[in-house]
Amino acid sequence: MQDDNGIQDLRTLATILALYVCAWTVSHFISDANLDPYGDMLENVAWGQRFEWGNAKHPPLVGWVVGAWFSTMPRGDTAYHLLSYGTAAVGLLGIHRLGLVLGLGPRALPATLLMTLALPYSTLAVKFNANSILLAIWPWIGVAWCRCITRKSSIWALGLGVIAALGMLGKYYTATLLMTLVAATLATPAGRLWLRTPGPWLAASAFLVSIAPHLNWLQNNDYGPIRYGADQGAGTINLPQLASFAAAPFIYWLLPWVIYAALTAEGSGRARLGSWFHQLFHAWRPTGTDDALFYLAVGPWLVSLVFGATGVVALSSPWAIPIGFAFPLLWARNLGPTRSLADVARRITLGWLAVILVLSPVYGWLQATDGDENHYRPRRAAADAALNEWRSRYPDEVLTWVAGIGPEATSIHFYGDPDVRPLLAPPDPASIDGAGMLFCALGPVDRPHHTDCPARMETWLIASRRAATPIRITVASEGWRFLQTRPFAYLLYPALP
């Protein structure tokens, strides 16, 4: 009977996760006219054009995933959003599996379903980057570690090493989870027994072998990602950022936390309200110093705060996106819901997805009426206009690359011509072949951005003995999403051989 219930729970979860991915993808198709305003997702596309073991800002996994995804999927915002929420769904499956491994049984399903209401798995998941990719990895690191200390399996030990390396290749922030696992291994009886087996050596060996090519790349590329991270404020203690990160668990996961406590409260009237407040605090209670689940839940958060309080890193709130993968499992264990809670959680989740779909056109309309800059930014139209300008002026020259300052130039590759190689900065003239284009986004015509892009492009052209003659194009987004006409200006510089 228990096996039948487990299979039924898995089917229910798979069905709802499919609806979850579809609902959020459709909602963003309705409401969003562009990808993220900072162009980080376009930056991922540029990194994904070639298989490299790193890039100037981050380890390589994000670029690998984006490159592999768009090698088979059509380039466009909807396909990108499908990747974003598919990644979050893989993480939710990992949370459910972790709950089963930890012995929560039927409690794992409602815990996982209510997790879809948390900000990292709802609105924040839309931006695929080095933070959100960890949503899909961290729960499975937890699964592998639990299997290692309970089964003493060599296969799981190797798996732990490989998955942990994958997490580090996603973002170095995974080190906070690995430190948590070290502490949990030392603090739990099962963990200490595991230390007497070959398992830890197998895990460490698999980790080092998997990450060795990246370490070699770092050495050969002047430790670029590490220096980039250090430039973001390491060595200083930013108290507002530290306080914001400290509050993240109670903001990002507020909805499922409050709902879970309310659903498990007892009594009626004032007594139920008091029980609800009790449940809110009781949800976070450890069972002792050897509480493995408590370590998994709060360890990465506490380790991060220690690093932030000592100035080792300057914490940023988005870093907290992956830390809460074990929060609902801790609540489920401490609050002790009955199996009937799964039906309530299922109805809440489906209702939440329905609300998202209903509100998406409202959100799109608000952006359109407010004149939101990112909503009206004509990335696709600018890519088409730039390519048309090139083809009309230089019909005999094949455009092979496009570069700029930052990721906006990548839109010509992503929305226009996939055969054009995107670069995030002007290349070394001696290392590039063929005709290219330098591209600068100037912002809205009525409120132009202050940018040094034109000056830097012209300096590069002069240094490489090319004509620094810009072509100005002005385009505006058109279609049913746009209630205003907001033209944006761009400069393109031909870089002819």
C-alpha positions in Angstrom: 0.0 0.0 0.0 2.9 2.3 0.9 4.5 1.7 -2.5 1.2 2.4 -4.3 0.9 5.7 -2.4 4.5 6.5 -3.3 3.9 5.9 -7.0 0.7 7.9 -6.9 2.5 10.8 -5.2 5.2 10.8 -7.9 2.6 10.8 -10.6 0.8 13.7 -8.9 4.0 15.6 -8.5 5.1 15.0 -12.2 1.7 16.2 -13.4 1.7 19.4 -11.3 5.3 20.2 -12.2 4.4 19.9 -15.9 1.5 22.3 -15.3 3.8 24.5 -13.3 6.4 24.8 -16.1 3.7 25.4 -18.7 1.8 28.0 -16.6 4.8 30.1 -15.8 6.1 29.9 -19.4 2.8 31.0 -20.8 2.4 33.8 -18.2 5.7 35.3 -19.2 4.9 35.0 -22.9 1.8 37.1 -22.1 3.3 39.6 -19.8 7.0 40.0 -20.8 8.1 41.7 -24.0 11.8 41.1 -23.2 14.2 39.0 -21.2 15.7 40.5 -18.0 16.5 44.2 -18.1 20.2 43.8 -17.4 20.8 41.5 -20.3 22.3 38.7 -18.1 20.4 36.0 -20.1 21.8 37.3 -23.3 25.2 37.3 -21.7 24.7 33.6 -21.1 24.0 33.1 -24.8 27.3 34.7 -25.7 29.2 32.4 -23.3 27.4 29.4 -24.6 28.7 29.7 -28.2 31.9 27.8 -27.5 32.7 25.0 -25.0 35.1 26.7 -22.5 35.9 25.8 -19.0 35.1 29.2 -17.7 34.4 32.9 -18.6 35.2 36.3 -17.4 32.6 36.3 -14.6 31.5 32.8 -13.7 32.3 29.1 -13.9 31.1 27.5 -17.2 28.0 25.5 -16.4 25.4 28.2 -17.2 27.0 28.8 -20.6 27.1 25.0 -21.3 23.5 24.6 -20.5 22.3 27.6 -22.5 24.5 26.5 -25.5 23.2 23.0 -25.4 19.6 24.1 -25.0 19.6 26.5 -28.0 21.5 24.0 -30.1 18.1 22.2 -30.4 15.5 24.7 -29.3 14.4 27.8 -31.3 16.0 31.0 -30.2 13.5 33.2 -28.4 12.2 34.4 -25.1 9.6 31.7 -24.6 12.1 28.9 -25.1 14.4 30.6 -22.7 11.6 30.8 -20.1 10.9 27.1 -20.6 14.5 26.4 -19.7 14.3 28.6 -16.6 11.2 26.9 -15.2 12.3 23.5 -16.3 15.5 24.0 -14.3 13.4 24.9 -11.2 11.2 21.8 -11.8 14.3 19.6 -11.7 15.1 21.1 -8.4 11.6 20.5 -7.1 11.9 16.8 -8.0 15.1 16.8 -6.1 13.4 18.2 -3.0 10.7 15.5 -3.1 13.4 12.8 -3.5 15.4 14.3 -0.6 12.2 14.2 1.5 11.8 10.5 0.8 15.4 9.7 1.5 15.1 11.5 4.8 12.2 9.3 5.7 9.4 11.9 5.5 7.3 9.5 3.3 3.9 11.1 2.3 4.9 14.4 4.0 7.4 15.1 1.1 4.7 15.7 -1.4 2.8 18.7 0.2 6.2 20.1 1.2 7.3 20.1 -2.4 4.1 21.4 -3.8 3.9 24.4 -1.5 7.5 25.2 -2.4 6.2 26.3 -5.8 4.8 29.4 -4.0 8.3 30.5 -2.9 9.8 33.4 -4.8 12.9 31.5 -5.9 10.6 29.0 -7.7 8.1 31.5 -8.9 8.9 35.1 -10.0 12.7 34.9 -9.5 13.1 31.6 -11.4 12.4 33.4 -14.7 15.9 34.7 -14.8 18.2 31.9 -15.8 21.7 32.6 -14.3 24.3 31.3 -12.0 22.0 31.6 -9.0 18.9 29.9 -10.4 20.9 27.0 -12.0 21.7 25.9 -8.4 18.0 25.3 -7.8 18.4 22.2 -9.9 21.7 21.0 -8.3 21.6 21.6 -4.6 18.8 19.3 -3.7 20.5 16.4 -5.5 23.7 17.1 -3.7 21.7 16.7 -0.5 20.2 13.4 -1.9 23.7 12.0 -2.7 25.1 13.0 0.7 22.2 11.3 2.5 22.6 8.2 0.5 26.3 8.2 1.3 25.9 8.3 5.0 23.0 5.9 5.2 23.9 3.3 2.6 27.7 3.6 2.6 27.5 3.1 -1.2 30.6 3.6 -3.4 28.4 4.6 -6.3 26.7 7.3 -4.3 30.1 8.5 -3.1 31.2 9.0 -6.6 27.9 10.6 -7.5 28.3 13.0 -4.6 31.7 14.1 -5.9 30.5 14.6 -9.4 27.3 16.5 -8.5 29.2 18.7 -6.0 31.7 19.5 -8.8 28.7 20.3 -11.0 27.5 22.7 -8.4 30.8 24.5 -8.2 30.9 24.7 -12.0 27.5 26.5 -11.7 28.7 29.0 -9.0 31.4 29.0 -6.4 28.7 29.8 -3.9 28.1 26.0 -3.8 31.1 26.0 -1.4 28.7 27.1 1.4 26.6 23.9 0.9 29.7 21.8 0.8 31.0 23.3 4.1 27.5 22.5 5.6 27.9 18.9 4.5 31.3 18.7 6.2 29.9 20.0 9.4 26.8 17.7 9.2 29.1 14.7 8.5 31.1 15.4 11.6 28.1 16.2 13.8 25.9 13.1 12.9 26.6 9.5 14.0 25.9 8.2 10.5 28.3 10.8 9.1 31.1 9.9 11.5 30.7 6.2 10.6 30.9 7.1 6.9 34.2 8.8 7.5 35.6 5.4 8.5 34.8 4.0 5.0 36.5 4.7 1.6 33.4 6.8 0.7 34.8 10.3 1.6 38.0 9.5 -0.4 36.0 8.4 -3.4 33.8 11.5 -3.2 36.8 13.8 -2.9 38.6 12.1 -5.8 35.5 12.3 -8.1 35.1 16.0 -7.2 38.8 16.8 -7.9 38.8 14.9 -11.2 35.6 16.5 -12.3 36.7 20.1 -11.5 40.4 19.8 -12.5 39.9 21.1 -16.0 38.3 24.2 -14.7 41.1 24.7 -12.1 43.6 24.5 -15.0 41.5 27.0 -17.0 41.5 29.4 -14.0 45.3 29.2 -13.8 45.7 29.9 -17.5 43.2 32.8 -17.5 44.5 34.8 -14.5 41.7 33.5 -12.2 39.2 35.8 -14.0 35.9 34.7 -12.2 37.6 34.9 -8.8 38.9 38.4 -9.5 35.5 39.4 -10.7 33.9 38.1 -7.5 36.5 40.0 -5.4 35.7 43.2 -7.3 32.1 43.0 -6.2 32.9 44.2 -2.7 34.9 41.5 -1.0 36.9 42.9 2.0 34.1 45.2 3.1 31.1 44.7 5.4 27.9 46.1 4.0 25.5 46.1 6.8 22.3 46.8 4.7 23.2 43.9 2.4 24.0 41.6 5.3 20.6 42.4 6.9 18.8 41.9 3.6 20.4 38.5 3.2 19.7 37.6 6.8 16.0 38.3 6.2 15.9 36.3 2.9 14.5 33.0 4.3 11.6 34.8 5.8 10.9 36.9 2.6 11.7 34.6 -0.2 9.9 31.6 1.4 7.2 33.6 3.3 4.2 32.3 1.5 4.8 28.5 1.9 6.1 29.0 5.5 2.9 30.9 6.5 0.6 28.6 4.7 2.2 25.5 6.0 1.9 26.8 9.6 -1.7 27.8 9.0 -2.7 24.4 7.6 -1.2 22.5 10.5 -2.5 24.8 13.3 -5.1 23.3 15.6 -8.2 24.6 17.4 -10.5 27.4 16.3 -10.8 31.1 16.8 -8.2 32.7 19.0 -6.8 29.3 20.0 -6.1 28.5 16.3 -4.4 31.9 15.8 -2.2 31.1 18.8 -1.5 27.7 17.4 -0.6 29.2 14.1 2.0 31.6 15.7 3.4 28.6 17.6 3.7 26.6 14.4 5.6 29.5 12.7 8.4 29.2 15.2 8.2 25.5 15.8 8.7 24.9 12.0 12.4 25.8 12.4 13.2 23.8 15.5 16.2 21.4 15.4 15.9 18.0 17.2 19.4 18.1 18.5 23.0 18.7 17.5 22.9 15.7 15.2 19.9 16.9 13.2 21.0 16.3 9.6 17.9 17.9 8.1 18.4 21.0 10.2 22.0 21.3 8.9 20.8 21.0 5.3 18.1 23.6 5.8 19.9 26.4 7.7 23.6 25.6 7.1 24.2 27.4 3.8 22.4 30.5 5.2 24.4 30.6 8.4 27.7 30.0 6.6 26.9 32.8 4.2 26.2 35.2 7.1 29.5 34.3 8.7 31.3 35.1 5.5 29.3 38.3 5.0 29.8 39.5 8.6 33.6 39.0 8.4 33.9 40.8 5.1 35.1 37.8 3.1 32.3 38.5 0.6 29.7 41.2 0.1 26.4 39.3 0.2 23.8 39.9 -2.4 20.1 39.0 -1.9 19.8 36.9 -5.1 22.6 34.7 -3.8 19.9 33.3 -1.4 17.9 31.8 -4.2 19.2 28.3 -3.8 19.6 28.1 0.0 16.1 27.1 1.0 15.8 23.7 -0.8 15.4 21.9 2.6 13.2 24.5 4.3 9.8 22.8 3.5 11.2 19.4 4.5 12.2 20.8 7.9 8.7 22.3 8.3 7.0 19.0 7.2 9.0 17.1 9.8 8.4 19.5 12.6 4.8 20.3 12.0 3.7 16.7 11.3 1.0 17.1 8.7 -1.3 14.2 7.9 -1.6 12.7 4.5 -4.7 14.7 3.8 -2.6 17.8 3.6 -1.3 16.7 0.2 -4.8 17.2 -1.3 -5.0 20.7 0.2 -1.5 21.5 -1.0 -2.4 20.3 -4.5 -5.4 22.6 -4.6 -3.5 25.6 -3.3 -0.7 25.0 -5.9 -3.2 24.7 -8.8 -5.1 27.7 -7.6 -1.8 29.6 -7.4 -1.0 28.7 -11.0 -4.4 29.8 -12.1 -4.0 33.2 -10.4 -0.6 33.6 -12.1 -2.2 33.1 -15.5 -5.0 35.5 -14.7 -2.7 38.2 -13.5 -0.1 37.9 -16.3 -2.0 40.1 -18.7 -2.6 42.6 -15.9 1.1 42.8 -15.2 1.8 43.2 -18.9 -0.7 46.0 -19.2 0.8 47.8 -16.2 4.2 47.7 -17.8 2.8 49.0 -21.0 0.8 51.8 -19.5 3.7 52.8 -17.2 6.1 53.0 -20.1 8.5 50.5 -18.5 11.8 50.8 -20.3 12.6 47.1 -20.5 9.1 46.4 -21.7 9.5 48.8 -24.6 13.2 48.0 -25.4 13.1 46.8 -29.0 15.8 44.1 -28.9 14.3 42.0 -31.7 13.4 45.0 -33.9 16.9 46.4 -33.4 18.5 43.1 -34.4 16.5 43.0 -37.6 17.2 46.7 -38.4 20.9 46.3 -37.8 21.1 43.2 -40.1 19.0 44.9 -42.8 21.3 47.9 -42.6 24.3 45.7 -43.0 22.9 43.7 -45.9 21.8 46.8 -47.8 25.1 48.6 -47.4 27.5 45.6 -47.7 25.7 42.9 -49.8 29.0 41.2 -50.6 30.4 41.1 -47.0 29.3 38.2 -44.8 28.8 39.4 -41.2 30.7 36.9 -39.0 30.8 38.6 -35.6 29.2 41.3 -33.6 30.6 43.0 -30.4 29.7 45.7 -28.0 30.0 46.8 -24.4 27.9 44.3 -22.4 25.3 41.8 -23.7 23.0 44.0 -25.9 25.0 43.2 -29.1 24.2 39.5 -28.5 20.6 40.3 -29.5 21.7 40.4 -33.1 22.8 36.7 -32.8 19.9 35.6 -30.6 17.0 37.3 -32.4 18.5 37.9 -35.9 21.2 35.6 -37.3 22.5 32.6 -35.3 25.5 32.4 -37.6 26.9 35.7 -36.3 29.2 35.1 -33.4 28.4 37.3 -30.4 31.2 38.9 -28.4 30.8 40.7 -25.1 33.7 43.1 -25.8 35.7 44.3 -28.8 38.1 41.5 -29.8 41.8 41.5 -30.2 42.1 42.7 -33.9 44.8 40.0 -34.5 42.6 37.2 -33.3 39.4 37.9 -35.3 38.7 37.0 -39.0 36.0 38.3 -41.3 33.7 41.3 -41.3 32.2 42.3 -38.1 30.0 44.9 -36.4 30.4 47.0 -33.3 27.0 47.7 -31.7 26.0 50.3 -29.1 22.6 50.7 -27.4 21.9 54.3 -26.6 18.6 53.9 -24.8 15.3 55.7 -25.4 15.5 58.7 -27.7 13.7 60.9 -25.1 15.9 59.7 -22.3 19.3 58.5 -23.7 21.6 56.6 -21.5 25.0 57.9 -20.5 27.4 55.4 -22.0 31.0 55.3 -23.1 30.3 52.7 -25.7 30.6 54.9 -28.8 34.0 56.3 -27.5 35.3 52.9 -26.8 34.2 51.5 -30.1 35.7 54.4 -32.0 39.0 54.0 -30.1 39.1 50.3 -31.0 38.4 51.0 -34.7 41.1 53.7 -34.9 43.6 51.4 -33.1 42.8 48.6 -35.6 43.1 51.0 -38.5 39.5 50.9 -39.5 37.1 53.7 -40.2 35.2 54.9 -37.1 32.0 55.9 -39.0 28.8 55.1 -37.1 25.4 54.3 -38.6 22.5 55.4 -36.4 19.3 53.5 -36.4 16.1 54.3 -34.5 13.5 51.6 -33.9 10.5 51.1 -31.7 8.6 48.0 -30.5 5.4 47.3 -32.2 2.5 44.9 -31.6 -0.3 44.1 -29.2 1.9 44.4 -26.1 2.8 48.1 -26.7 0.4 50.9 -26.0 3.0 53.7 -26.6 5.5 54.4 -29.2 8.9 54.7 -27.6 11.8 54.8 -30.1 15.2 53.6 -29.0 18.5 54.6 -30.7 21.5 52.4 -31.6 24.8 53.0 -33.2 26.5 50.3 -35.4 30.0 50.5 -36.6 31.1 48.4 -39.5 34.4 46.6 -38.9 35.4 45.6 -42.4 38.5 43.5 -43.0 
